[in-house]
Every structure is written in structure tokens, then in C-alpha cells.
């Protein structure tokens, strides 16, 4: 693990876990539940992730807890399948450049989730591989879903598809039943969609789209968080063709990337990749032109 450090910790909120750092950024991964990432930020700095998600959902005789941080789900969303609690301890092992987190097989759903984190020796780059193994005796169809809860008070920018398709549509926007298109937190631009997190505004809002650029950004604490992911052409995505979705409420904003819908054979696995980065001293742009400049300097060609 050249340039990296891993240490066991006892966190006042998350309990037992590990701290993975390259001296510039750090990640905190709990042992007592998951797979989750509960902290991502600069060493000694603010957490870019929300860790105050006070939301519980009863699932049979257990409780699913939002908790916060980054989690791994299967789509399309359905209750209770999607909400299988992740309250049990996970197995964490070291890799050459990071850690691997393995969950026990989910009861009833019978899939096993695994998340591998690879931290660059310098800077904020984190490569994330989500793996889902089918433990059933039959094939299942699903999409892998990486959900990152961001800390309150920030602003998200999402690129719109820009391919010239002539007489055909090039953008597919999905709106959830509780979403208002005139929500003041939403900004509909010509090249980007903007979504603000406003603490205390309780009405939720969720949209999805065919994010072909494979990235979105979130500005908070004076820094820019970038979430990249692999986008594939010519395949079917869930929720009306959404490779990216975002949800906001009064205490956090979720950045959600999705894999295409896939059939996973019995005993086999499916994979979904994300890429994170954290850029210091970059404030939210005021215009789309400013966002284009930020993209050219910090994002283009990196995801």
C-alpha cells in the first residue's frame, strides 16, 4: 500500500471501523454495518457526505436505517426488496491500494453485496467497484445502484445529453410523483440541471435522466465533489432510461448512479463502477459558462 495508511478506529457515531488515507483525503468505513462509506473529505476537513440521516423504515422484524454516507442498492426500487437492512457486521480486507467490504448474503433477496475501494496515492481520486452476486437458484434481473448521500447546504450540477439526434429526442427526464418542476431548488438550464440542498425545506424532489456524460458534481464546504460512472450505449436502464438520479430533502442530497438492467445467472455476479474525486477551493458556478470552465480544468478526460 505505497503512500496509503489504514488504521482501526472507534468512531463516536459509526462505532468500529477503519480509516483509509493517502495523507490528503480520508475515508471512514464502518465494520458494524454496511457496506457503507461514512466519511469522505480532506484530512482534518469537513465531511462531504451526510452522516445525520435520521430516517428509519420497518422491514418485517428489523429496521432499515438511512444512516448516511455511500450505500449500495438494487434497482428498480421496490419495498421490501430494496430496503433489506444492512445492520450486520461486514468483512473488510486490505487490497494493494485500498479495501474490500463484503456483506453477508441478504436474507430473502439472496444477493451478496461487495464494494472495493481503491484510493490513489495522492489527490482525491477513489475508484469504486460494486459487485453483486446472485445466491439464488435461478436468474434475477436488476440494476446495480450506487447512492451517495451528500452533506446539506451544497449545490449539484448535472450535465445534460448534448448529442444532435435530429428529429429524435436526445433527453429522457423522469419525474417522481412528489416532484414539482417549479421547485425553487431546481434550475433547468440549456446544458446543465442544477439542484440545491436547502436545509429545512421538507418537500422531497427527485429526478432522473440519461446522463451520457457519466458524471455529476456537488459543491459544498468550498470544495467540489465529482461522482463519475460508466455509461453504456444501446442498453436498457431502469426508471425510464435513467443512468443517473438525484433526490433531495431537508437534510441531504443523494447522487445516484445506475448500471444498465442486467440478468445475473445463479451463482454469478454483476459489476458497476464509480469514480470519485475531490477538488479543493472550487465554489459553485454562477452560470453555465463558469461550469464549462470548471469542467474543462477539473473533469474533462478524467472520467
Secondary structure, DSSP 8 states (H G I E B T S, - for coil): -TT-EEEEEEETTTEEEEEEE-SSEEEEEESSS-S-B-EEEETTS--SB---EEEEEEETTEEEEEESSEEEEEES--TTGGG----S--EEEE-SSEEEEE----TTT-EEEEEEEEE-SSSS-EEEEEEEEE-SSS-EEEEEEEEEEE-TT-EEEEE------TTS----EEE-TT--TT-TTEEE-SSEEEEE--TT--S-EEEEE---S-EEEEEETTEEEEEEE---SSS--HHHH-SEEEEE-SS-EEEEEE---EEE-TT-EEEEEEEEEEESS----SSHHHHHHHIIIIITTT-
